[in-house]
Every structure is written in C-alpha cells, then in structure tokens.
Amino acid sequence: MSEHPALPEAALPERRLHPVTPLRRAWAPFAVIAGWAVHDPGQTQHQLEQLTTTTLLIALAVVIPTASLYGFLTWWYTHFAVTDSELRIRTGLVFRRTAHIRLERIQAIDVTRPLLARIAGVAKLRLDVVGAGNKDELAFLGERDARALRAELLARAAGFAPETAREVGEAPARELLRTPPGVLAVSLLLTGATWGTLTAALVVPPLLWLATHNVWTVLATALPLLGAAGASSVGRFVADYDWTVAESPDGLRIDRGLLDRAHETVPPGRVQSVRIVEPLLWRRRGWVRVELDVAGSSNSVLLPVAPREVAEPLVARVLPGVTVPPYAALSRPPRRAGRCVPLWWRGQGLLVTDAVFAARHGLLSHSLALVPHAKVQSVRLTQGPWQRLWRLADVHVDTGAGNSVTARLRDAQEAELLLHGQAERSRTGRRAARPDRWMAS
C-alpha cells in the first residue's frame, strides 16, 4: 500500500459508502468531549455544577448539528474505486488522503458486522495487505454490496480479468466444524487466566481499602481489574460464540461472534507457524486451542477449543503435508539441562521431520509449535554463559510473521548440527513450496 496525492480521474467510477455511515462518524465530537471529561474529572465536575438548563440546551443546539454536519461531510468526501490493478480509497475533510492498495498484495478481506450494523443491514470490510501495519477498512457498505466487493477483490487478486471477476461471485464454502456454546463456556471456566483475573478483582480492592481508606484509589484499581476479568471470560465468550470454520478456494473461513459477527479468512500459503496449546485443566477432556502466525495479518486463532482428534486434521489443511507429532515422539533435552532450569526442562521437546520443525515447551500448559521448513526465514543459535558451562544451547527459527520458535536447552553439538541442517532444509523447502495464490485449486 502506498499514499499519493489524489489524482483527478474523471473516467474512474467512484463509489460512496452506505448512507448510514455519517451516524458512525458523528460520534467523533462526543468522543472528544468524553475524553476531555475523563482526563480531568475534577474540572468536569466543577463545570457540570455551574451548568444551567439554558446553557445545556444551547450546548446541545450547537453540538448536535455540528456532529451531524461532521459525519455528513466525512461521508461525502470519502470515495473508493476498483481499477484494473488496485483499490483506491480517498478520504479527508481538510487534509486529503488517497490510499492505493495493490490487488496482488491483498492477503485477506474480513467482513465484520457490529450489533448496530447488523440491525441497519450494513457491514465493514477490513483488508490485510502485505507490508501494511494497520488494516485499511471500508465502513460501512450494505451487506450484499460488501460481500460482492469482497468476492470481486479476491477474484482480482487471484488474477481474474476485471470483467470476469464481477461474475465469479463469492467462492462456495463447506463447513468443517462448529464450536458448541457449552464447550466454549466450560473451556473458559477451565482457563487459569479467567480465575486469576477474577481472584485479583475480588481480593485486591478490599486490601487497598484496608490500607488506604481512599475510595478513589479502590475504584481506580477495581474497575480495570473487573474489566480484565470480564474480558477474559464473558468478553471472550461473546467474541468467540458460534465459532465456525469452513473451507473454500480462497482459504479457511472463520465466522464468530454473538453480538458483533466477524467473517475472517485464513489465506492459503500465508500461515507461517501453528501452535497447539493444551492448558492444564483441558487435558482430561482432550481439548486444545489452535493458534496461527499469519504473515502480515492479525488473525491469530484458528480454533478457540476443540478435541485434539478434531483439531489435528484441521492443522493438516492449514499446513499441507504436515502431520502433528505426538508428544512422545519429541526428544527431551539432556538431563544436565536440569542444572540450568530445574524441573521445567522436562517440558521442552524437539522433533524435526522432512516437512516441519516442531518444538514444545511448558510443563503445566503444553504448547507445540510447528514451522514448515519452507517458512523459515533464518536460523540462530544462542548460548549463555551458564549454558556454555553445561554444553547446552538454544536454536531459534524465525518466520515471515516476525515470530520465532525456539528449541531450548539442546546439547551444544546437536544444536550445531541442527543449525546447519535447518538452513539446508529451509532452502530445499522453499524451492519445492507451492506459490501463494488465491483460489488455487
């Protein structure tokens, strides 16, 4: 994506967002007022005490039309157009901004429908673009228009001609699995983070009250803790409700959300690594969570909770040719690693196959990371002074998503062989890898 001064192109057909969009933009002045009030609550209280009914009515008579005019003008001066090679978005009331998004650099297009947007029959498009730190978005479009535009952009990104792309339509999808709400609720109750934040929210405020007897100090601490407890339990349940994974030619599609519905896509060939996480309290039920590292994308969860025997075939769809190894197949570090990291060294493991670099860590909560050799960008060996004493080393493999997977506390000689062997496997894997293309058959 690049930004350039807007160019006058009379022949280029431009479109506007849905007419309901000004209502969204009109909230900005109210947000500024609310931010000022939170920043200086003492001054806000003083101003409210001085406020009369007449002053309040005059203020509303000024603020409401101003907010409405702001929302209308920002909508009026926002246009988008699809050319043969890019999506252009022109915005800006005072300072004009034109975003040129190359179609071949689009990785994923997510459709999100917040609660109020669902009521109004509109949706938001969020675009993942290679090299862009933040997602560009089009908010809002009619639901049918949003899906049609998404299908057209993906078809263009796949190489279809402009006239053909409009006829391709949205690729068909086949549902693979759906997370039952009861399973999701129980999994959150069996997560340590939920109980940790809830315990802190119930214990810390009373202790602060006994120590300070200052209600503002207690509230300033209690409210964030209660918010964190809600976000880790109720918030996650609402966000992950009715989690559905479907398979289509443009990747794996994820639909989720109780109030705000999100439609996300895991693009083919862009997954750099997969983590299979097994919290301590989930083991008896055989549940796991599957997390992803996707190049240039914020999509990070493939499955919030699922039985291991259901999750493993799905991992094979994300990483073709990769089989999830059992924990028993991974080799532990040598026993002398216990002198560097007592007890916890037993939670480390490593397995290198023809297709994947697999590293495990965690004694209580297990996490198994899988990196296809073709996705390894660099390999590093690190060795601290205590590790040198016991002839141990760590081997890190770096992926295109900017993350690393580490095989910890390996024998130093084994680590040297692993370093050089992995570099060769990565070169071979990249030569044999299939190109990352949309709608590949």
C-alpha positions as CSV (number, residue, x, y, z in Angstrom):
1,M,0.0,0.0,0.0
2,S,1.2,3.5,-0.8
3,E,-0.1,7.0,-0.3
4,H,-0.1,9.7,-3.0
5,P,-1.8,13.0,-3.7
6,A,-5.2,12.4,-5.1
7,L,-5.2,12.4,-8.9
8,P,-8.2,13.7,-10.9
9,E,-9.5,10.8,-13.0
10,A,-13.0,11.7,-14.3
11,A,-13.3,8.4,-16.1
12,L,-12.7,6.4,-13.0
13,P,-16.0,5.3,-11.5
14,E,-16.0,6.1,-7.8
15,R,-18.4,4.8,-5.2
16,R,-19.5,6.1,-1.8
17,L,-20.1,4.2,1.4
18,H,-23.6,3.4,2.7
19,P,-25.7,6.4,3.7
20,V,-25.8,5.2,7.3
21,T,-22.1,5.9,7.7
22,P,-22.5,9.5,8.8
23,L,-24.1,8.2,12.0
24,R,-20.9,6.4,12.8
25,R,-18.7,9.4,12.1
26,A,-21.0,11.8,14.0
27,W,-19.9,10.3,17.3
28,A,-16.3,11.8,17.0
29,P,-17.2,15.2,18.6
30,F,-18.9,13.4,21.5
31,A,-15.8,11.1,21.9
32,V,-13.6,14.2,22.2
33,I,-15.8,15.7,24.9
34,A,-15.9,12.3,26.8
35,G,-12.1,12.1,26.5
36,W,-11.7,15.6,28.0
37,A,-14.1,14.7,30.8
38,V,-12.1,11.5,31.7
39,H,-8.8,13.3,31.5
40,D,-9.8,16.0,34.0
41,P,-12.7,14.7,36.2
42,G,-12.4,17.4,38.8
43,Q,-12.8,20.2,36.3
44,T,-15.6,18.3,34.6
45,Q,-17.5,18.1,37.9
46,H,-17.0,21.8,38.5
47,Q,-18.3,22.7,35.0
48,L,-21.3,20.5,35.5
49,E,-22.2,22.2,38.8
50,Q,-22.1,25.6,37.1
51,L,-24.2,24.4,34.2
52,T,-27.8,25.7,33.9
53,T,-30.7,24.4,31.9
54,T,-30.4,27.2,29.4
55,T,-26.7,26.7,28.9
56,L,-27.2,22.9,28.4
57,L,-29.9,23.5,25.8
58,I,-27.6,26.0,23.9
59,A,-24.7,23.5,24.1
60,L,-26.9,20.7,22.7
61,A,-28.2,23.0,20.0
62,V,-24.6,23.6,18.9
63,V,-23.0,20.2,19.4
64,I,-25.7,18.0,17.8
65,P,-25.8,19.9,14.4
66,T,-22.0,20.2,14.4
67,A,-21.7,16.5,15.0
68,S,-24.2,15.8,12.3
69,L,-22.5,18.1,9.8
70,Y,-19.1,16.5,10.6
71,G,-20.5,13.0,10.0
72,F,-22.1,14.0,6.7
73,L,-19.1,15.8,5.3
74,T,-16.7,12.9,6.2
75,W,-19.0,10.6,4.4
76,W,-19.5,12.9,1.4
77,Y,-15.7,13.3,1.0
78,T,-15.0,9.5,1.2
79,H,-14.9,7.6,-2.1
80,F,-13.4,4.3,-3.3
81,A,-12.8,2.8,-6.7
82,V,-11.5,-0.5,-8.1
83,T,-9.2,-0.2,-11.0
84,D,-7.5,-3.0,-13.0
85,S,-4.6,-3.2,-10.5
86,E,-5.6,-1.5,-7.3
87,L,-8.2,-0.4,-4.8
88,R,-8.2,3.4,-4.2
89,I,-9.7,4.9,-1.1
90,R,-10.0,8.7,-0.9
91,T,-10.7,10.3,2.5
92,G,-10.2,13.5,4.3
93,L,-12.3,16.6,5.0
94,V,-9.4,19.1,5.4
95,F,-6.3,17.0,4.6
96,R,-6.9,14.7,1.7
97,R,-5.5,11.1,1.8
98,T,-5.6,8.6,-1.1
99,A,-4.6,5.0,-0.3
100,H,-3.5,2.9,-3.3
101,I,-3.8,-0.8,-2.4
102,R,-2.3,-3.1,-4.9
103,L,-4.7,-6.0,-5.5
104,E,-2.0,-8.6,-5.7
105,R,-0.8,-7.6,-2.2
106,I,-4.1,-8.3,-0.6
107,Q,-3.9,-11.3,1.8
108,A,-7.3,-11.4,3.4
109,I,-10.5,-9.4,3.5
110,D,-12.6,-9.8,6.6
111,V,-16.2,-8.8,6.9
112,T,-17.3,-7.6,10.3
113,R,-20.9,-6.7,11.4
114,P,-21.1,-5.0,14.8
115,L,-24.5,-5.3,16.5
116,L,-25.9,-1.9,15.4
117,A,-24.5,-2.5,11.9
118,R,-26.4,-5.8,11.8
119,I,-29.6,-4.0,12.7
120,A,-29.0,-1.5,10.0
121,G,-28.2,-4.1,7.4
122,V,-24.6,-2.9,6.8
123,A,-21.1,-4.4,7.1
124,K,-17.5,-3.4,7.3
125,L,-14.6,-4.6,5.1
126,R,-11.2,-4.9,6.7
127,L,-8.2,-5.6,4.4
128,D,-5.0,-7.3,5.2
129,V,-2.3,-6.1,2.9
130,V,1.4,-7.2,2.7
131,G,3.7,-4.8,4.4
132,A,0.9,-2.7,6.0
133,G,1.0,-2.4,9.8
134,N,-2.7,-1.5,10.1
135,K,-5.7,-2.7,8.2
136,D,-7.5,-0.4,5.8
137,E,-11.2,-0.5,6.0
138,L,-14.4,0.4,4.3
139,A,-17.1,1.2,6.8
140,F,-19.9,0.8,6.0
141,L,-21.3,-0.9,3.0
142,G,-24.6,-2.7,2.5
143,E,-24.2,-6.4,3.5
144,R,-24.8,-7.6,-0.1
145,D,-22.5,-5.0,-1.6
146,A,-19.8,-5.8,1.0
147,R,-19.8,-9.5,0.1
148,A,-19.9,-8.7,-3.6
149,L,-17.0,-6.3,-3.4
150,R,-15.0,-8.8,-1.3
151,A,-15.6,-11.5,-3.9
152,E,-14.6,-9.2,-6.7
153,L,-11.4,-8.1,-4.9
154,L,-10.3,-11.7,-4.1
155,A,-11.0,-12.7,-7.7
156,R,-8.9,-9.8,-9.0
157,A,-6.1,-10.8,-6.5
158,A,-6.3,-14.3,-7.9
159,G,-5.6,-13.0,-11.4
160,F,-9.1,-13.0,-12.9
161,A,-9.8,-10.3,-15.5
162,P,-11.9,-7.4,-14.3
163,E,-15.0,-8.4,-16.4
164,T,-14.7,-12.0,-15.2
165,A,-14.1,-11.1,-11.5
166,R,-17.5,-9.5,-11.2
167,E,-19.1,-12.7,-12.4
168,V,-17.1,-15.1,-10.2
169,G,-19.0,-14.2,-7.1
170,E,-18.2,-15.5,-3.6
171,A,-16.5,-18.8,-3.6
172,P,-18.5,-21.6,-2.2
173,A,-17.6,-22.8,1.3
174,R,-18.0,-26.2,3.1
175,E,-18.4,-26.2,6.8
176,L,-15.8,-28.2,8.6
177,L,-16.7,-27.7,12.3
178,R,-18.6,-25.6,14.7
179,T,-17.8,-25.0,18.4
180,P,-20.8,-25.7,20.7
181,P,-21.5,-22.8,23.1
182,G,-21.5,-25.2,26.1
183,V,-18.0,-26.4,25.2
184,L,-16.7,-22.8,24.8
185,A,-18.2,-21.8,28.2
186,V,-16.7,-24.7,30.0
187,S,-13.3,-24.2,28.4
188,L,-13.2,-20.6,29.6
189,L,-14.1,-21.7,33.2
190,L,-11.2,-24.1,33.0
191,T,-8.7,-21.4,31.9
192,G,-6.3,-20.2,34.5
193,A,-6.3,-16.6,33.2
194,T,-10.1,-16.4,33.9
195,W,-9.7,-17.4,37.6
196,G,-6.5,-15.3,38.0
197,T,-8.1,-12.0,36.9
198,L,-11.3,-12.8,38.8
199,T,-9.4,-13.6,42.0
200,A,-7.4,-10.4,41.7
201,A,-10.6,-8.3,41.1
202,L,-12.1,-9.8,44.3
203,V,-9.0,-9.7,46.6
204,V,-7.0,-6.6,45.7
205,P,-9.7,-3.8,46.2
206,P,-10.6,-4.9,49.8
207,L,-6.9,-4.9,50.7
208,L,-6.4,-1.4,49.2
209,W,-9.4,-0.2,51.2
210,L,-8.0,-1.5,54.4
211,A,-4.6,0.0,53.6
212,T,-5.7,3.5,52.3
213,H,-9.4,4.1,53.1
214,N,-9.5,6.0,49.8
215,V,-12.5,5.2,47.7
216,W,-10.9,6.8,44.5
217,T,-7.8,4.6,44.8
218,V,-10.0,1.5,45.2
219,L,-12.2,2.4,42.2
220,A,-9.2,3.2,40.1
221,T,-7.8,-0.3,40.8
222,A,-11.1,-2.3,40.9
223,L,-12.6,-1.1,37.7
224,P,-9.7,-2.2,35.4
225,L,-9.4,-5.5,37.3
226,L,-13.2,-6.1,36.8
227,G,-12.9,-5.2,33.2
228,A,-10.0,-7.6,32.7
229,A,-11.9,-10.4,34.4
230,G,-15.0,-9.7,32.2
231,A,-12.8,-9.6,29.0
232,S,-11.2,-12.9,29.8
233,S,-14.5,-14.7,30.5
234,V,-17.7,-13.1,29.3
235,G,-15.9,-11.0,26.7
236,R,-14.2,-14.0,25.1
237,F,-17.4,-16.0,25.2
238,V,-19.3,-13.2,23.3
239,A,-16.5,-12.7,20.8
240,D,-16.0,-16.5,20.1
241,Y,-19.6,-17.6,20.2
242,D,-20.7,-19.9,17.4
243,W,-17.2,-20.2,16.1
244,T,-17.4,-21.9,12.7
245,V,-14.6,-23.0,10.3
246,A,-15.4,-23.6,6.7
247,E,-13.2,-24.5,3.7
248,S,-13.3,-22.6,0.4
249,P,-10.9,-22.0,-2.5
250,D,-9.8,-18.6,-1.0
251,G,-8.8,-20.2,2.3
252,L,-10.3,-21.3,5.6
253,R,-13.2,-19.0,6.6
254,I,-14.0,-18.2,10.2
255,D,-17.3,-16.9,11.4
256,R,-17.8,-15.9,15.0
257,G,-19.5,-13.6,17.5
258,L,-22.7,-13.3,19.4
259,L,-23.3,-9.5,19.2
260,D,-20.7,-8.5,16.6
261,R,-20.4,-11.0,13.8
262,A,-16.9,-11.3,12.2
263,H,-16.2,-13.1,8.9
264,E,-12.4,-13.7,8.6
265,T,-10.3,-15.6,6.2
266,V,-7.0,-17.5,6.8
267,P,-5.3,-17.0,3.4
268,P,-3.7,-20.0,1.7
269,G,0.0,-20.3,1.9
270,R,0.4,-17.3,4.3
271,V,0.4,-19.4,7.6
272,Q,4.0,-19.3,8.9
273,S,3.5,-21.4,12.0
274,V,0.9,-23.2,14.1
275,R,0.7,-23.6,17.8
276,I,-1.3,-26.3,19.5
277,V,-2.0,-25.1,23.1
278,E,-3.2,-27.5,25.8
279,P,-3.9,-25.8,29.1
280,L,-3.5,-28.0,32.3
281,L,-7.3,-28.2,33.1
282,W,-8.2,-29.1,29.5
283,R,-6.0,-32.3,29.3
284,R,-8.5,-34.6,31.0
285,R,-11.1,-33.6,28.3
286,G,-8.6,-33.8,25.5
287,W,-9.2,-30.2,24.4
288,V,-6.7,-28.0,22.6
289,R,-6.6,-24.4,21.2
290,V,-5.0,-23.9,17.8
291,E,-3.2,-20.5,17.2
292,L,-1.7,-19.2,14.0
293,D,1.0,-16.8,12.9
294,V,0.0,-15.4,9.5
295,A,2.3,-13.1,7.6
296,G,1.0,-9.5,7.6
297,S,-2.3,-10.5,9.3
298,S,-3.7,-10.1,12.8
299,N,-5.7,-13.3,12.5
300,S,-4.2,-15.4,15.3
301,V,-6.7,-18.1,16.4
302,L,-7.9,-20.9,14.2
303,L,-9.9,-22.8,16.9
304,P,-10.7,-21.5,20.4
305,V,-11.3,-25.0,21.7
306,A,-11.7,-28.4,20.1
307,P,-10.9,-32.1,20.8
308,R,-7.4,-32.9,19.7
309,E,-8.5,-35.5,17.2
310,V,-10.7,-32.8,15.5
311,A,-8.0,-30.1,15.6
312,E,-5.2,-32.2,14.1
313,P,-6.9,-32.8,10.7
314,L,-7.6,-29.0,10.5
315,V,-3.9,-28.3,11.1
316,A,-3.1,-30.5,8.1
317,R,-5.4,-28.3,6.0
318,V,-3.6,-25.2,7.0
319,L,-0.1,-26.8,6.6
320,P,-0.4,-29.3,3.7
321,G,1.8,-32.3,4.1
322,V,2.4,-31.7,7.9
323,T,1.3,-34.3,10.4
324,V,1.0,-33.3,14.1
325,P,3.5,-35.4,16.0
326,P,2.5,-37.0,19.4
327,Y,4.3,-35.6,22.4
328,A,6.0,-39.0,22.9
329,A,7.8,-38.6,19.6
330,L,9.6,-35.4,20.7
331,S,13.0,-35.7,22.3
332,R,13.7,-34.1,25.6
333,P,16.9,-32.1,26.4
334,P,19.7,-34.0,28.1
335,R,19.3,-34.5,31.8
336,R,22.1,-32.0,32.6
337,A,19.7,-29.3,31.4
338,G,18.0,-29.6,34.8
339,R,21.0,-27.8,36.3
340,C,20.1,-24.7,34.1
341,V,16.4,-24.9,34.5
342,P,15.3,-27.2,37.3
343,L,12.2,-29.3,36.7
344,W,10.9,-27.1,33.9
345,W,13.4,-28.6,31.5
346,R,11.1,-31.6,31.3
347,G,8.6,-29.5,29.4
348,Q,10.9,-28.9,26.5
349,G,10.9,-31.1,23.4
350,L,12.0,-31.2,19.7
351,L,11.3,-33.1,16.6
352,V,12.5,-32.3,13.0
353,T,10.8,-34.2,10.2
354,D,11.1,-33.9,6.4
355,A,8.2,-31.3,6.5
356,V,8.3,-29.4,9.8
357,F,10.4,-28.1,12.7
358,A,8.4,-28.9,15.9
359,A,9.3,-27.5,19.3
360,R,7.4,-28.0,22.5
361,H,7.6,-26.0,25.8
362,G,5.6,-25.8,29.0
363,L,5.3,-28.3,31.9
364,L,1.8,-27.4,33.1
365,S,0.3,-25.8,29.9
366,H,1.7,-27.6,26.9
367,S,2.4,-25.6,23.7
368,L,3.6,-27.3,20.5
369,A,4.8,-25.0,17.7
370,L,5.0,-26.3,14.1
371,V,7.0,-24.4,11.4
372,P,7.2,-25.8,7.9
373,H,10.7,-25.7,6.6
374,A,9.7,-23.5,3.7
375,K,8.5,-20.8,6.1
376,V,11.8,-20.5,8.0
377,Q,13.5,-17.2,7.2
378,S,16.6,-17.5,9.4
379,V,18.1,-19.8,12.0
380,R,20.0,-18.7,15.1
381,L,22.0,-20.4,17.8
382,T,22.3,-18.7,21.3
383,Q,24.2,-19.8,24.3
384,G,24.5,-18.1,27.6
385,P,27.5,-18.5,30.0
386,W,25.6,-21.0,32.2
387,Q,24.6,-23.0,29.1
388,R,28.2,-23.0,27.9
389,L,29.2,-24.5,31.2
390,W,26.9,-27.4,30.7
391,R,27.4,-27.7,26.9
392,L,23.8,-26.6,26.1
393,A,22.4,-24.1,23.5
394,D,19.1,-22.8,22.1
395,V,18.2,-22.9,18.5
396,H,15.7,-20.3,17.1
397,V,13.9,-20.4,13.8
398,D,12.5,-17.1,12.6
399,T,9.4,-17.0,10.4
400,G,8.0,-14.4,7.9
401,A,5.4,-13.3,10.5
402,G,8.2,-11.8,12.7
403,N,8.0,-14.5,15.3
404,S,10.4,-17.2,16.5
405,V,10.1,-20.8,17.6
406,T,12.8,-22.0,19.9
407,A,14.2,-25.4,20.7
408,R,15.6,-24.8,24.2
409,L,18.4,-26.5,26.2
410,R,19.6,-28.8,23.4
411,D,23.0,-30.4,23.5
412,A,25.5,-28.0,22.1
413,Q,26.8,-30.4,19.4
414,E,23.2,-31.4,18.5
415,A,22.4,-27.6,18.2
416,E,25.3,-27.0,15.8
417,L,24.1,-29.8,13.6
418,L,20.5,-28.6,13.8
419,L,21.6,-25.1,12.9
420,H,23.3,-26.1,9.6
421,G,20.8,-28.8,8.8
422,Q,17.8,-26.5,9.2
423,A,19.4,-23.9,6.9
424,E,19.6,-26.5,4.2
425,R,16.1,-27.9,4.8
426,S,14.7,-24.3,4.5
427,R,16.4,-23.7,1.1
428,T,15.1,-27.0,-0.2
429,G,11.6,-26.4,1.2
430,R,11.3,-23.0,-0.4
431,R,12.2,-24.4,-3.8
432,A,9.5,-27.1,-3.5
433,A,6.8,-24.9,-2.0
434,R,3.7,-24.1,-4.0
435,P,3.1,-20.4,-4.8
436,D,0.8,-18.4,-2.5
437,R,-2.2,-17.8,-4.8
438,W,-5.8,-17.1,-4.1
439,M,-8.4,-19.5,-5.3
440,A,-5.8,-22.1,-6.1
441,S,-7.3,-25.5,-7.0
